[in-house]
Amino acid sequence: MERTVPSTVSEEIELYLRTYYSLLRSTSEVQIRTLEEAHARMNSLLHPKAHDFSPDIQAFTYAFMRLPGCMVRVKLVVLGQSPAIFQGRYGNIEDWQQVSAAARRRRCFFDNDEILACFIASRSDIDDVIPLLTAYQIEWNKLHISLSQLPSSYSLENLDKQLSQGDHKALQDFADALNISWGDLNRLRTVMGNQFIPNLLEIEDRPLDLKVRLLSGSLSEYWRATRLWWENIQQACPVLVDRPVYFVSSNPHSMVNLSSGYALQYRSELLEFLEEPENSELLREWEQIQDRQVPSSEENFLYYIYKKFQQTTNGHSLEEALPHHEKSCGILRIPSEHSFDVETQVISLSKLRADCMDNRLIGDLEGLDESDALILNIDYPLGLSAYNILSKVAEHVGGVLGVYILGKAATLNGVVGDVMIPNVVHDEQSHNTYIFSNSFNSDDVNEYLVYGTVLDNQKAVTVRGTFLQNDRYMDVFYREGYTDIEMEAGPFLSAVYEMFRPQRHPADEIVNLYGVPFDLGIIHYASDTPFGTGRNLGAGTLSYYGMDSTYAGTIAILRRIFQLERQRLESLRNSGE
């Protein structure tokens, strides 16, 4: 069919892509500095000041949060899909120190010297890691120059002492000397925590010259990694191969919190936790909720507090009882092993307990005690790995009754916390435009959304990477009515096409997915506003407000599953099966 989406090719972005893919074909190490000019030339929305002499602290903070904290010591980053890929050159990297980033899930191991090994699940990981490393190095080196040129009166050691004494004006003076805003520098300080001064000392001491090596970029290795991921799940839950499944891609907390109600059972302990001095702001929020001064969900707030409580000594004791409670509710957690980091949860519908479940769902449980169906919930993957994962799941489970996607997105016409429900998705991976009947509309989510707005009948575009967009690229889509920008819907829909058609998904076509023989729903919540101030859920502290749209979407998905399963069971009873 004829395309309706205009060409979105940005010559600068295409040059950048061609440059790093051609270099990564080398069997030797690639120096990140060879990519810096192409990276800066594409004028990324996330890195608008790449060409400036003054540091772009927002871009540096974004990259810092998505790379492990050990990056200040790393000189070589190695990418591979499985332990066997790393084994020949580096030995068993899983014996190294496992490290993680604050705002990106990726299994990484550090040799405690200078090598960082990262597991990748698809080409999308390359499109994510390389721009992150490049932006990180560009801004590190600009900071290095700025710090090195400061007058002797500005000393990081003195700044450390002044901050420890509560002299916050010292940070403002220091920001002025570096020609950056106080807000940006304070945000970096918050992100780095007690490593703020040590990290700046590292940056001041030396320029950065990172290298990267891709051990294998073959499609077969990505499939092998996905097979390893699935084999771990199948071993932990063998019944998946025989039972019907509702597949959900969301996150590892909202669906389990709602289904088990575990945090809500410890309301008194959580409120006691709020009385501690360091939680005074959270206590005021709770009191405002109780006094009806702010609209909010008490349950969502308690889920948020529970996550913080888990990190305390008293919280650890609750964690010890959690697996037993979840098992009694039919919930099985399966962490990923020997492959990419995508946690899985299997929920047995017949074992869910009304006496534990979140009150917003209890009324929907009736009649499910005879169900043989399972919910397979995965922590949302990155980009093309979504296609690999759903294809593998569809191949091996007893049957797929529904596919539901809940994930973050950038919005071009809304604000952070809004919910977008698309029925058109243009995929920049396959260059297909998918048209489908979304199971959800605004009414399904509105009832449970306090702070945002639900926008249904939206048009989404699946991009290749967060850095790989510029003003021209975004403007093309915005003029065509595409306002929902994310990374997974297109690959998921490519897999959906292959689940009911006898051929591989096409490329560069308009694809009609009406008539899919199972339920299909996509809900996105806005975490970024690239045409606005740059505010995003990954870069700011939004308290429990950031959870509002996540839980509203999760409730809509669970209620849909419960409804369909009751109808399926009724149909089976009527047919005498």
Buried (B, 14 or more C-beta within 10 A) or exposed (E): EEEEBEEBEBEBBEEBBEBBBEBBEEEEBBBBBEBBBBBBBBBBBBBBBBEEEEBBBBBBBBBBBBBBBBBBBBEBBBBBBBBEBBEEEBEEBBEBEEBBBEBBBBBBBBBEEEBBBBBBBBBBBBBBBBBBBBBBBBBBBBBBBBBEEBEEEBEBEEBBEBBEEEBEEBBBBBBEBBEBBBEBBBBBBEBBEEBBBEBBBBBBEEEBEBBBBBBBBEEEBBBBBBBBBBBBBBEBBEEBEEBBBBBBBBBBBBBBBBBBBBBBBBBEBBEEBBEEEEBEEBBEBBEEBEEEEEEBBEBBBBBBBBBBBBEEEEBEEBEEEBEEBBEEBBBBBBEBBBBBBBBBBBBBBEBBBBEBBBEBBBEBBEBBEEBBBBBBBBBBBBBBBBBBBBBBBBEBBBEBBBBBBBBBBBBBBBEBBBBBBBBBBBBBBBBBBBBBEBBBBBEBBBEBBBBBBBBBEBBBBBBBBBBBBBBBBBEBBBEBEBBBBBBBBBBBBBBBBBBEEEEEBBEEBBBEBEEBEBBBBBBBBBBBBBBBEBEBBBBBEBEBBBBBBBBBBBBBBBBBBBEBBBEBBEEEEEEEE
